Amino acid sequence: MTIEVGSDVLSIALSNNGMQIVSGSRDKSVRVWDASSGVELKILNGHTNWVTSVAISNNSAQIVSGSHDKSIRVWDASTGAQLKVLNGHSDWVNSVVFSNDGTQIVSGAQDKSARIWDASTGVELKVLNGHTKSVTSVAFSNNGAQIVSGSGDQSIRVWDVFSGIELRILNGHTKSVTSVAFSYNGAQIVSGSGDQSVRVWDASSGAELKIFNGHTDWVTSVAFSHNDAQIVSGSWDKSVYVWDASTGAKQKVLKGHSNQVNSVVFSSNSAQIVSSSRDKSIQVWDAFSNTDLKALNGHTDWVSSVAFSNDGAQIVSGSGDKSVWIWDASTGVELKVLSRHTKSVTSVAFSNNGTQIVSGSGDKSIQVWDVISGV
């Protein structure tokens, strides 16, 4: 199934129930698609510049979009009605995220601010000022009580959601912060930076708990394992590091990539790590040993995006070679090569039930694939 959008797709999201796909595009539109049939259900017009970020609330009832037109818009996912226009940012919006309960939205922008919005009323609840350069990354804690933001100003800031008060500034990085994430229990924050370090912070006190040194180039991606026991980091130095989140001990250096590592993720059971690289390969690693379980070779250009299925049984990858590949996560066997895109594949994701894959591409299309048949 091919979904022809007609413009470069900049962002895609799958609803939790797996029924809908939302896309944001350079043509200024947000579009909603039926994930089973590929039918375009809605065109959400209103933005006047590129739509750079889209997200769906956990209950699949609302859509939020951020744009270079400096606005955030909230839409009814069922009717397509524009519920709210959230104006306040004075430069383009980089990132938008719903809280887990769907009641609030946080946004980060080039105007150096993060903002909290009431998802129902559209009221701007708080303006989080403090950063002195663009806000590159924002995230809610799992309980929705705090927000963490990372910035080009080299700092990380933690904010109280209810008061908007800046609880703490986490200083230590000496270059732009590229990635921030809360631990799943909300007790810690991990950050990666252009200064080549990974840092772990106490989310309550702001104390820098650990500095993980070892990478020799920009750290591009950091993540906690789902059990919060480990941290994984990927870097332009071609390596993947696994760290003990409690002690800070470097558990392993996973070397196998021959070019920059773009992305690292844990499987949902925390047993495996998958990494993608500009060397055109995907590596699957055992999180508890130094074992390189397998190298998934086959792509003929850089691998831009990788994801595990929720059950951890399969891996999907997208590449500059225009193809999407499905792999058996246990054996490393290539199950399917999905070839319909005519330009680089920029993003891939599984549906929650693992039956479908969605891919976005520079060819201006979104493809929805059946995992079993590859159609």
C-alpha positions as CSV (number, residue, x, y, z in Angstrom):
1,M,0.0,0.0,0.0
2,T,1.3,3.4,-1.0
3,I,0.1,6.7,0.5
4,E,0.9,9.5,-1.8
5,V,1.2,12.7,0.2
6,G,2.4,15.0,-2.5
7,S,5.0,16.8,-0.4
8,D,8.1,15.9,1.7
9,V,7.0,14.1,4.9
10,L,8.8,15.6,7.9
11,S,7.1,13.8,10.7
12,I,4.9,10.7,11.2
13,A,3.1,9.2,14.2
14,L,1.0,6.1,14.8
15,S,-2.0,6.1,17.1
16,N,-1.7,3.7,20.1
17,N,-4.6,1.7,18.8
18,G,-2.8,1.2,15.5
19,M,-5.8,2.5,13.5
20,Q,-4.5,5.8,12.2
21,I,-1.3,7.5,10.9
22,V,-0.7,11.2,11.2
23,S,1.8,13.0,9.0
24,G,3.3,16.5,8.9
25,S,4.7,17.9,5.7
26,R,6.5,20.7,3.9
27,D,3.2,21.5,2.2
28,K,2.0,22.9,5.5
29,S,-0.6,20.2,6.1
30,V,-1.3,17.6,8.7
31,R,-2.9,14.5,7.3
32,V,-4.7,11.6,8.9
33,W,-4.7,8.2,7.2
34,D,-6.4,4.9,7.8
35,A,-3.6,2.6,8.7
36,S,-5.3,-0.5,7.3
37,S,-6.5,0.9,3.9
38,G,-4.2,3.8,3.4
39,V,-7.3,6.0,2.7
40,E,-6.7,9.7,3.5
41,L,-9.3,10.4,6.2
42,K,-8.5,14.0,6.9
43,I,-6.5,16.9,5.6
44,L,-5.9,19.3,8.5
45,N,-5.1,22.7,7.0
46,G,-4.2,25.8,9.0
47,H,-0.5,26.0,9.2
48,T,1.2,28.5,7.0
49,N,4.7,26.9,6.9
50,W,6.3,23.5,7.2
51,V,4.8,21.1,9.8
52,T,7.9,19.8,11.6
53,S,6.5,17.7,14.5
54,V,3.3,15.7,15.1
55,A,2.1,13.6,18.0
56,I,-1.1,11.7,19.0
57,S,-2.4,11.6,22.5
58,N,-2.2,8.3,24.2
59,N,-6.0,7.8,24.0
60,S,-5.8,8.6,20.2
61,A,-8.4,11.4,20.6
62,Q,-6.3,14.4,19.7
63,I,-3.4,15.4,17.5
64,V,-0.9,18.1,18.1
65,S,1.3,19.7,15.5
66,G,4.2,22.1,15.6
67,S,5.3,24.3,12.7
68,H,7.8,26.7,11.3
69,D,4.9,29.2,11.3
70,K,5.5,29.4,15.0
71,S,2.2,27.9,16.0
72,I,1.0,24.7,17.7
73,R,-2.3,23.3,16.7
74,V,-4.6,20.8,18.4
75,W,-7.0,18.8,16.3
76,D,-9.8,16.4,17.0
77,A,-8.5,13.1,15.6
78,S,-12.1,11.8,14.8
79,T,-13.6,14.8,13.0
80,G,-10.4,16.6,11.9
81,A,-11.7,19.8,13.5
82,Q,-9.1,22.3,14.5
83,L,-9.7,22.6,18.2
84,K,-7.1,25.1,19.2
85,V,-4.4,27.3,17.8
86,L,-1.6,27.8,20.4
87,N,0.2,31.0,19.6
88,G,3.0,32.3,21.7
89,H,6.3,31.1,20.3
90,S,8.1,33.8,18.3
91,D,10.2,31.4,16.2
92,W,9.7,28.0,14.7
93,V,8.6,25.1,16.9
94,N,11.1,22.2,17.1
95,S,9.3,19.7,19.2
96,V,5.8,19.0,20.6
97,V,4.8,16.2,23.1
98,F,1.7,15.2,24.9
99,S,1.8,14.3,28.6
100,N,1.0,10.7,29.3
101,D,-2.5,11.5,30.4
102,G,-3.1,13.7,27.4
103,T,-4.1,16.8,29.4
104,Q,-1.1,18.9,28.6
105,I,1.3,19.7,25.8
106,V,4.9,20.8,26.0
107,S,6.7,22.5,23.1
108,G,10.2,23.6,22.5
109,A,11.3,26.2,20.0
110,Q,14.0,28.3,18.4
111,D,12.8,31.3,20.4
112,K,14.7,29.7,23.4
113,S,11.5,28.9,25.3
114,A,9.5,25.8,26.3
115,R,5.8,26.3,26.8
116,I,3.2,24.2,28.6
117,W,-0.4,24.3,27.2
118,D,-3.7,23.0,28.4
119,A,-4.6,20.4,25.7
120,S,-8.4,20.9,26.2
121,T,-8.6,24.7,26.3
122,G,-5.5,25.7,24.4
123,V,-4.6,28.1,27.2
124,E,-0.9,28.7,27.6
125,L,-0.3,27.6,31.1
126,K,3.3,28.4,31.5
127,V,6.2,29.9,29.6
128,L,9.5,28.3,30.6
129,N,12.1,30.9,30.0
130,G,15.8,30.4,30.9
131,H,17.5,28.9,28.0
132,T,19.7,31.3,26.0
133,K,19.7,29.3,22.8
134,S,17.1,27.1,20.9
135,V,15.3,24.4,22.9
136,T,16.2,21.2,21.0
137,S,14.5,18.6,23.1
138,V,11.6,18.4,25.6
139,A,10.1,15.5,27.5
140,F,7.6,14.9,30.3
141,S,8.3,12.6,33.2
142,N,6.1,9.5,33.2
143,N,4.0,10.9,36.0
144,G,3.6,14.2,34.2
145,A,4.9,16.3,37.1
146,Q,8.1,17.5,35.6
147,I,9.5,18.5,32.2
148,V,13.1,18.3,31.1
149,S,14.5,20.4,28.3
150,G,17.8,20.4,26.5
151,S,19.3,23.3,24.5
152,G,22.0,24.5,22.3
153,D,23.1,26.7,25.3
154,Q,24.7,23.5,26.7
155,S,22.3,23.3,29.6
156,I,19.5,21.0,30.8
157,R,16.7,22.4,32.7
158,V,14.0,20.7,34.9
159,W,10.7,22.4,35.3
160,D,7.7,21.9,37.7
161,V,4.7,21.4,35.4
162,F,2.2,22.8,37.9
163,S,4.0,26.0,38.8
164,G,6.2,26.5,35.8
165,I,9.1,27.1,38.2
166,E,12.5,26.2,37.0
167,L,13.5,23.7,39.6
168,R,17.1,23.3,38.6
169,I,19.7,24.0,35.9
170,L,21.9,21.1,35.1
171,N,25.2,22.6,34.0
172,G,28.2,20.5,33.0
173,H,28.0,20.0,29.3
174,T,30.4,22.1,27.2
175,K,28.6,21.8,23.9
176,S,25.0,21.6,22.7
177,V,22.8,19.0,24.4
178,T,21.6,16.7,21.7
179,S,19.4,14.2,23.6
180,V,17.6,14.1,27.0
181,A,15.4,11.5,28.6
182,F,13.9,10.7,32.0
183,S,14.4,7.2,33.5
184,Y,11.2,5.2,33.5
185,N,10.8,5.7,37.3
186,G,11.3,9.4,36.9
187,A,14.2,9.5,39.4
188,Q,17.0,10.3,36.9
189,I,17.7,12.1,33.7
190,V,20.3,11.1,31.1
191,S,21.7,13.5,28.6
192,G,24.1,13.3,25.6
193,S,26.0,16.1,24.1
194,G,28.4,17.3,21.4
195,D,31.0,17.4,24.2
196,Q,31.3,13.6,23.8
197,S,30.0,12.9,27.3
198,V,26.9,11.2,28.7
199,R,25.7,12.5,32.0
200,V,23.3,11.2,34.6
201,W,21.5,13.6,36.9
202,D,19.3,13.3,40.0
203,A,16.0,14.5,38.8
204,S,15.0,15.7,42.3
205,S,18.2,17.5,43.4
206,G,19.8,18.3,40.0
207,A,23.0,16.8,41.3
208,E,25.3,15.4,38.6
209,L,25.5,11.8,39.6
210,K,27.8,10.4,36.9
211,I,29.8,11.5,33.9
212,F,30.3,8.8,31.4
213,N,33.4,9.5,29.4
214,G,34.7,7.3,26.6
215,H,33.1,8.5,23.4
216,T,35.5,10.5,21.2
217,D,32.9,12.4,19.1
218,W,29.4,13.8,19.5
219,V,27.0,11.7,21.4
220,T,23.9,11.5,19.2
221,S,21.4,9.3,21.1
222,V,20.9,8.2,24.7
223,A,18.3,6.0,26.4
224,F,17.5,4.2,29.6
225,S,16.6,0.5,29.5
226,H,13.0,-0.1,30.4
227,N,14.1,-1.5,33.8
228,D,16.3,1.6,34.4
229,A,19.3,-0.6,35.1
230,Q,21.3,0.4,32.0
231,I,22.0,3.3,29.7
232,V,22.9,3.1,26.1
233,S,24.6,5.8,24.1
234,G,25.5,6.1,20.4
235,S,28.1,8.4,18.9
236,W,29.6,9.8,15.8
237,D,32.8,7.9,16.9
238,K,31.1,4.8,15.5
239,S,30.6,3.1,18.8
240,V,27.8,2.1,21.1
241,Y,28.4,2.2,24.9
242,V,26.5,0.4,27.6
243,W,26.7,1.8,31.1
244,D,25.5,0.6,34.5
245,A,23.0,3.3,35.4
246,S,23.6,2.8,39.2
247,T,27.4,2.7,39.3
248,G,28.4,4.5,36.2
249,A,30.6,1.6,35.2
250,K,31.2,1.2,31.5
251,Q,29.9,-2.3,31.0
252,K,30.8,-2.7,27.4
253,V,31.9,-0.9,24.3
254,L,30.1,-2.3,21.3
255,K,32.3,-1.8,18.2
256,G,31.2,-3.0,14.8
257,H,30.0,0.0,13.0
258,S,32.4,1.7,10.5
259,N,30.6,5.1,10.5
260,Q,28.6,7.4,12.7
261,V,25.9,5.8,14.9
262,N,22.7,7.7,14.4
263,S,20.3,5.9,16.8
264,V,20.2,3.5,19.7
265,V,17.2,1.8,21.4
266,F,16.5,-0.9,23.9
267,S,14.0,-3.7,23.3
268,S,11.0,-3.6,25.6
269,N,12.4,-6.4,27.7
270,S,15.7,-4.6,28.1
271,A,17.6,-7.7,26.8
272,Q,18.7,-6.3,23.5
273,I,20.0,-3.1,21.9
274,V,19.7,-2.2,18.3
275,S,21.9,0.5,16.7
276,S,21.9,2.1,13.2
277,S,24.6,3.8,11.4
278,R,25.8,5.7,8.3
279,D,27.8,2.5,7.5
280,K,24.6,1.1,6.1
281,S,24.3,-1.6,8.8
282,I,22.2,-2.4,11.8
283,Q,23.8,-4.1,14.7
284,V,21.9,-6.1,17.3
285,W,23.6,-6.5,20.6
286,D,23.0,-8.6,23.8
287,A,22.5,-6.0,26.6
288,F,24.0,-8.3,29.3
289,S,27.1,-9.4,27.6
290,N,29.7,-8.2,25.1
291,T,28.1,-10.3,22.4
292,D,27.4,-8.9,19.1
293,L,24.4,-11.1,18.4
294,K,24.3,-10.2,14.7
295,A,25.0,-7.6,12.1
296,L,22.1,-7.0,9.8
297,N,23.7,-6.3,6.5
298,G,21.9,-5.7,3.3
299,H,21.2,-2.0,3.0
300,T,23.3,-0.3,0.4
301,D,23.2,3.2,1.9
302,W,23.1,4.7,5.4
303,V,20.5,3.4,7.8
304,S,18.4,6.3,9.0
305,S,15.9,4.7,11.4
306,V,15.4,1.4,13.4
307,A,12.7,0.1,15.7
308,F,11.8,-3.0,17.6
309,S,8.3,-4.5,17.4
310,N,6.7,-4.3,20.9
311,D,7.2,-8.0,21.4
312,G,10.9,-7.8,20.6
313,A,10.6,-10.4,17.9
314,Q,11.3,-8.3,14.9
315,I,13.3,-5.2,13.8
316,V,12.4,-2.8,11.0
317,S,15.0,-0.5,9.3
318,G,14.8,2.3,6.8
319,S,17.7,3.5,4.7
320,G,19.0,6.0,2.2
321,D,18.9,3.1,-0.3
322,K,15.1,3.7,-0.5
323,S,14.2,0.4,1.1
324,V,12.5,-0.9,4.3
325,W,13.8,-4.2,5.7
326,I,12.2,-6.5,8.3
327,W,14.5,-8.8,10.3
328,D,14.1,-11.6,12.7
329,A,15.5,-10.2,15.9
330,S,16.6,-13.6,17.2
331,T,18.3,-15.0,14.2
332,G,19.1,-11.9,12.2
333,V,17.5,-13.4,9.1
334,E,16.2,-10.9,6.6
335,L,12.4,-11.6,6.5
336,K,11.3,-9.0,4.0
337,V,12.7,-6.2,1.7
338,L,10.0,-3.7,1.1
339,S,10.8,-1.7,-2.0
340,R,8.3,1.0,-3.1
341,H,9.9,4.3,-2.0
342,T,11.8,6.2,-4.7
343,K,13.9,8.3,-2.4
344,S,15.6,7.9,1.0
345,V,13.5,6.3,3.8
346,T,13.7,8.7,6.8
347,S,11.5,7.1,9.4
348,V,10.0,3.7,10.3
349,A,7.8,2.4,13.0
350,F,5.7,-0.6,14.0
351,S,2.1,-0.5,15.0
352,N,1.5,-1.4,18.6
353,N,0.1,-4.8,17.7
354,G,3.0,-5.5,15.4
355,T,1.0,-6.3,12.3
356,Q,1.9,-3.2,10.3
357,I,4.8,-1.0,9.5
358,V,4.7,2.7,8.5
359,S,7.5,4.4,6.7
360,G,8.1,8.0,5.6
361,S,10.4,9.1,2.8
362,G,11.8,12.0,0.9
363,D,9.7,10.8,-2.1
364,K,6.8,12.6,-0.4
365,S,5.0,9.4,0.4
366,I,4.1,7.3,3.4
367,Q,4.0,3.6,2.9
368,V,2.0,1.2,5.1
369,W,3.1,-2.4,4.9
370,D,1.6,-5.7,6.1
371,V,4.3,-7.3,8.3
372,I,3.4,-10.9,7.4
373,S,2.9,-10.5,3.6
374,G,5.2,-7.5,3.0
375,V,2.5,-6.0,0.9
